[in-house]
Each structure stands twice: as C-alpha cells, then as structure tokens.
Amino acid sequence: MKKSVIIGLVASGMFIAGCGEKVVQPQAKPISGAPSAAGASNVVVVAIGDAKLMSADLEADVARFIEANKARIPAEQLDGAKQYLTQQLKQQFITKTLLTKEAAKKGISVTDEEVKARADELIKSAKGRPGAPNSFDELLAMHPLGAERAREEFKTEALVRKFVEQEIASKITVDQEEVKSQYNQIVSNITQRAKAPTSEQVRASHILVKTDDAKNSDAAKKEIDALHAQMKDLKGEELAKKFAELAKEKSDCPSKEKGGDLGAFGHGQMVPEFDKAAFEQEIGKLYAPVKTSFGWHLILVKEKIAAKTPSAADVEKAVNEQKPKLADIERMIKNRQIQQKFQEFVQGLLEANGFGEPAARPPRPATPPKPAKSIESKPVEVKPAKPAEAAKPAPAPAKPAEAKK
C-alpha cells in the first residue's frame, strides 16, 4: 500500500494551514511508562492535562478505519497498515490537543457556522468526483468514526485554521522582489514551451477486441470482422456515429467510455502496427482490422494535424493565456511561508511539552508493484502535459500512451 493511501485513511484529522496544503504532523513521543495498547487492558496511552487517549479507544478507532477501507488494503499489508494508523492517530491526538489548548490561551474559538463553512468548502472542492458528498450531513456520515467525531474533527480544523491566520499568517510580509523574480521565471518557462515546434499528429478512435486466455486470436478476429461488416458501407457522420456506438458496446479498451476516442497522438506513441495504420489511413474512412499484441483493432481517423513551428503571434497568445497574476504568486509564496512557520511552531510546541523526540516509526506497508501499461489499461490520452506553474493550478496530467511497449 502506498503511504498516500494510508494517510488518506486519517486525512480527516490532518490540519490545514490556511493555504490548502496538508500539514505533516511531527512524530510524537508516547508518555513515559505508558504500556503498549496492543494486547493490553484499557490503559492510558497519552495524557496531556485532563485529555487522555485510552488504548481501547485507540484500538477501536484503528479497527474502524481499517473496516471502512478494507477494500483498499491488501491482506498481506494489513498488519503494517494497523501499525501505521496506530502511530498516526496517537500523533494526531497529541498535536490537536496541544494546538487546541494554545488556541484557548489566545481566546480563539469557532462557531458552528464557521465549522459548517469549512465543510462547505470541502464539499465544493470535491464536487463532481465519484462518491462526493452533496451536503454537510452526507459528509459527516461518511466519516469512519461517525458523525459526531467528524463534527469534532471539523471543529478542530476550523479552530487551527483560525489560529494560524491570527498568530502566523497575519505576521508574514512577502518580499515583492521575490514575487517579481518568480513571475519572470514562470513567464520564461511558458515562452520556451510555446516556441517549441509541434510534430505531426492524428486524432483517432478505435474499437479493440482483446486476445487473451479467454479469447484466442481466431475468435477475436471473427468478432472484429463482424463489427467491421456492420460499418463497411457507412460514410461520414453516419459512420462516426455508428463507430462510437459500437465502441461503447463492444470495445475492450476503457476508451469505450468516450466512444473509442483516443485523442491526438504523435508518431511513436502507439505500438508500431497501430501507429502505422493510424498515420496511413485517410480521414473518415473505415479500413480493415489491424492486429497488435493487444488484439484486433478497428481505427477511425478523425483529423490529421500537421507539424508546425509556432509564429510570434502564437507564442504571444500562449504566454498571455497561461501567465499567472502577480497576486497569485504572492499568495503562493505566502502560503509556503505559512506552512513552514506552522511546522516550526508545532515542533516547538511538541518539544516544550515533552513530545519533541521522534518515536520510532513502524514499518510502512510495502508498495505493490505497478501493473505494466497497455493500450487497454486506461483511456489513451497522448497530449503532453504542461509542467505545473508555481502560481497556477496544475493542468490535468496527460494520460500515458499505453500502446507503446
């Protein structure tokens, strides 16, 4: 299991330092003499004043997180996930308890309206994603530890954000020379990319009938021939419409969700047989099936894009469309400084309360090997992704061209 997956299991308790970035909590040292929670009776694991973390509660929380996410955790990695979650939840308890006490000393508190406002931000940012909540109640119900615990976590996060804004963010002034320097560097990078000549490309759709243990080459060929026969006499819009329909119904490639559309791709981004056919075929004509190592394909070329050297006007247009605003860069720099100052503050707070010495981190579960890429493993998107600029949201990364082996 990747570290990011495990951290996602406890993400509801991670604090946000006013800039939208997760704050990595420093390692916390359990109190001296506290027995291990594993296999013991209900004992105090960590105590900070009147706040106590009991072993039974910790074990129950870990079990709930594991149960809620068991489909994402391979059986052989379960023990490692439990150890990692146990350590993270202990650290989380210490950090949020100390921060809550510091906020109280400063007279900082949050209302129910502020807590809901923070939850609404999260709901808005997740809109459109699979399984995303549509309301505050739905968001609370999704928490593996229950709605009341979720409400507590939101309250703590809203409190910490308010504390950070008052005690850290309000005291930071960004150097305008640094803003200008980063702006100039970003514009220079955009300009260099915009000047780069483009290569010849085609935009095409395909229907794939895979050959594997369940379907041999002869059976796959028979199936692709039958699909070809349904379209061989069609032309123009009628052909394009029928091709998209059959791709959605019959194709073995995830591109079926887009009617077989693979987007635009250049030479060398597909396996040789597919590459050759796509670049040789005429636009809008249906040709005989093509055999590759993945199976049999029907390819429909929609557009051919000639190689091009961008003009000065093209470069200027690209720069104007992509360059950031100075205010965005200033905000980015300030957010980075807030993050750093907050980390330093939390570490100092832990040390001042006897939790500064890092505890030995339990071994992380091993990351499973990544499957080999193939044309059918994902929809193919071959447009190269533009590097993320410092002050602009990163564009959606181009999906790899899985056809090439």
N, C-alpha and C positions, 0 to 999 in steps of 0.2 A: 504494500500500500504506500502511495506517495505521502510524504509529510503533509502536503497541502490538503489531502483528503481528510487526514486525521484532524488537522487544525480546523477544518470546516465543521467537524462534529462539535467543537466547543466554541465556534465563532461567535455565538450569541453573547458570550461573556468577554470578548475582546474589546478593548476600549478604542475609541476613535478620537484622535487628537485634533478635532476641528478642521481637518483637511481631507477627510475621506480615506485616509490610509490606516491600516491596522497597526496598532502599536504592539510590538513583540514584547511580551512581559519578561522581565529578567527572571532568572532562576531563583526560586525561593528555598530557604533552608527550613525544614520542619523543626519544631521546637525540640530542644534538647530533652532526651529521655522519653519522647513520645513513641509508644510501641507502633509497629507496623500495623496498618489496617488489615492487611491480608491475613485471614485465618484467625483473627483475634476477636475478643469481645468488643462491645461498643466502648471505645476509649477516645480520648481527645487526641486528634492528630495535630491540630494547630490551634493555639489560643492567642488572641490579641485583645486584651482587656476583657470585656464581657462577651466578645464574639468568639465562638468556638466552632471548629469544624470537627464533627464526630466521625469516627471510622465507619459506622453503619450508614450514615448519610452519604459519605463519600462513595462507599461501595455501591449504594443504591443508585446514585447519580451516574456512576460509570456504567452500571448494568443497563440503565435506561437509555443512555447514549448508544451503547452497543446494540441494544434491541432495536432502536429506531433506525439504525444504519447497518444492520447485519447484512443486507443485500450488497453493500459496498465493501465488505471486509471479507477477504478470502479466509477460509477456515484455518489455514496454516499460519496466518498472520494475526489471529485473534488475541493470543497472549501478549504480543507486542503492542497491539492497539490498546489493550486494557492498561498495560503499564504506562504507556504514553499519556493516555487520558487521565489516569490517576494523578500523575505528576502535574499535568497541565491544570487540572481542576484545583489541586492544592495551591498552585502558584496563583491561580485566578482569585481564589478566596483571600489570600494574603494581600494581593495588590489592591483589589477593590475595597477591602476592609480599611486598609491604611488610607487610601485616597478618599473614601467616604468620610473618615474622621478628619482629614485635613480640610475637606470642604466645609464640614460643620464648624471648624475653628474659624474659618473665614466668613461664616454666616451665609454660606451659599446653599440654596435649596432649589428644588424644582417642583412645579405644579403638575397635576395630572394632564393639563392641556399641553405643557411642554413635552411631556413623555409621549403623548399621542402624536404631537407634531413630528417628533423624531421617527416614530414608527411610520408615519405617513410618508416621510422622506424615503425610507427603505422600500415601502410598497411601490412608490412611484419609480424608483430606480430599477426595481425588478419587473416592472410591467412588461408583459409580452413574453416573458420567459416561461417555459413549461412548469406548471405547478405553482406559479407565483400567486401569493395571496391577493385578494381584492379588497380586504378590509382589515382593520386593526384586530377584530375578533378572530378572523381567519389566521392572521399572523401569530397571535398568541396561541391559538390551538395547535399550530404546527410545532411548537417547542417541545422537544422530547421530555422535558421535566415538568410540563404542564403550564397552563395559562398563568397561574399566579406567579410561578417562578419566572416566566417570560416577562411578566409585568415588572418584576423586581429588577431583572437584567436591563430592561429598557430605562427604568428609573435611574439605575446606577450609571448607565452610559450617558444619559442626558445630564446627569449631575457632573460627571467627569468632563464632558464637553464644555459645560458652563464654567467649571473651574479652570480649565485650560485657557478659555477665552479671556477670563478675568485676570488670571495670575501669570500667564505666559504670552499669549498672542498679543494682548494689548500693549506689551512692553517691547515688542520687536519692531525695529525700523529697517526696511530693506534698502541696501545701497543701490542707488539709481544707476551707478556706473556698471554694476554687475548686471542689472536688468538690460542695459543697452548692449553690453558685451554678448550676453546670451541671445538676445534678439538678432544681432548681426550674424552670429554663428548659425542660427537656425535658418535665416534667410539665405545665407551662403550655401547651406546644405540643400535647401529646396531648389535653388538655382542650378546647382550642379546636376541634380537628378533630372530637372526639367530639360536640360541641354542634351541629355543622353539620347542618342538615336534609338528608335524602336525597330524591332525585327519584324519580318513577315509573320502574320498570324492568321488563323482561321477561327471562326466561331461555328461550332457544330453540336448536333445532338446525336445520341446513339442509343441503340437497344442492345443489351447484352444478354445472351443465353450462355450461362457458365457451363464449363465442362469440369466435373469433379467426380468423386467416388459415387455420387448419387445419380449422375447423368453423364454417360460416356459421349464421346465426340459424335458418333453417328446419331444418337438421339437428339443431341443439341443441334446438329446440322438440320435434321428433319424439322425441328421446331422453328429454327430461324428461317428456313425456306418457306414454311407455312406463313410466317409473318410477312416475309417479302412478297409472297403471292397476293396477299391482301392489299398491297400498296403499289404494285408494279405498274398499274395503269393510271395511277393518280398523278396529278401535277399541281404546282403552285400552292395556293392556300389550302386546298383540299388535301394535298399530300402532307403538308406541315401539320394540319390539324389531326389527321389520322395517325401520323407518326407519333405525335405527343400522346394521343390516347392509348395507343398500343404500348408505348414506353411505360406509362403509368401502370398499365395492367400486367405487362409481361416481362419487363426488363429485370435482370438480376443485379443491376447497379443502383446504389442509392440515388443516383441522378434521376431515377424514375419519378421522384417527388417533384421534379421540375420538368417533367415531360421529356426526360433524357438530355436536357440541356447541359453541356459541359462548359459553357462559357467560351472565352477566347484563349487560345494557346499557341505557342510558337513551336518551331522545329525542335525536336529532341525532348519534348515534354511528355510524349506518349511513347509506348513501345513501338519499335520500328514499323511493324506491319500496319498498325493503326495510323501512325504518323504519315507514312507514305500514302495511304489511301485518302486520308483527310485532305492532304495538300494537293493531291492529283484530281480529286473529284470536282465536278462543276457544281456551282451553287444551285440548290433546289432540285437536284436530280438524285433519284434513288438507284444505287449501284448494287451489285451482287454482294452477298455477305463476305465479311473479312474474318479470317481466323487469326487469333493471337493465343498467347499462352493462357489467357483467362477464359477463352471460349470463342463463340461466334458473335460478330457484331454487324448490325446494320448502321450505316453512318449517313447522316443527312447534313451536308454543309449549308450553313445559312448565310455566311458572309466571309469574304476574304479581305484582310487588312494588309495593305502594302507597307513595306518598310518605309520609315520616314525619319528625316532629320528635322527636328523642331525648328521653326522660324523664331526670329527675335520676338515676334508678337505672341507666339505660342508660349515661349518661356516667360514673358512678362505676365501673361494671363495666368499661368500656373502659379507663379510667385504670388500674385495678388490674391488668388483664391486660397492659397494654403498658408500664407504667412500669419503668424499669431499677432494678437494685440499686445502692446506693452503691458497693459493691466493684467493680462493672463500670465505673462512671465513673472511679473512681480508677485502675483498670488502664488504661483508655483514655488518661487524661492522662499516666500514667507512660510508656506506650508511645510517645506522641508526643514526650515529652521525651527518651527514649532515642534515638529516631530523629534528633532534632535534634543531640544531643550526639555521636552516632556520625558524623553527616555532618561536623560540625566537626572531630572527631578525624581522620577520613580526609583532609580537606582539608589540615589541618596537617601530617599525615604526608607527603602528596604534596609540599607546599611545602618541607618540611625535606629532602627527597631530590631536589630539583630538578625535580619534575614539577608544580609548582603553577600554572604559566602555561598556561591553556587552549589546546589546539591548535584550529586551525580545524576546525569540524565539517563533514564532507562533506554535500552537499545530501541531504535526505531524499527518498525517492521520493514522488511525488505521491499524494495520497489519491484513489482513484477515486470518481466521483460515486455517491451513494446512489440505488438504484432507487426509482421512485415507489411509494408504498404503495398497496396494493389489497386488497380483501377476500380474494383468493385467495393473496396472497403469504405469509401466515402464518396460523396459527390465530388467531381473533379473541378477545381477552380484554379486556373493556371495564371491569372494575372498576378504579377509580383506585388507583394505588399509594400507600401511605402513605409520607411522607418518612422517610428513614432517621434514626433517633435516634442520638445520638453514641455511646452506650454499648451499643447493641443491634445485632445483625446486621441489615443492611438487608433488608427483605422482598423477595421476588422481584418485580421491577417488572412492572406491568401491561403486557400486550402492547397495542400501539396498536390502536385500532379502525380497521382498514384500509378499511372500506367507504366512509368519508366522503371525498369528493374536494374 
